Amino acid sequence: MIFDDDVELALVVACEELEMTRDKAIRLFIREWLQSYGYLPINDLDEGSETDGSG
């Protein structure tokens, strides 16, 4: 999939910062957008997650 030049540039920068491939970043961005607009449920953190707030 090819986007407008400004989106492509932003995607390149985001991929570098996130250390992700282009495909993984696009999947992540789409998933987060779908969750934020209620099209996908937001998954709760697992009990064993490192970011569970304990510590």
QUIBELKA-V969401 format. One line per field, one symbol per residue. psi: psi as a letter, one per 40 degrees, with the letter a starting at -180 (. if undefined). A space follows every 10 residues. Layout:
# QUIBELKA-V969401
psi = ???
This chain:
# QUIBELKA-V969401
psi = hhiidddddd dddddddefi iddddddddd ddddddeedi ihhiiideie feei.
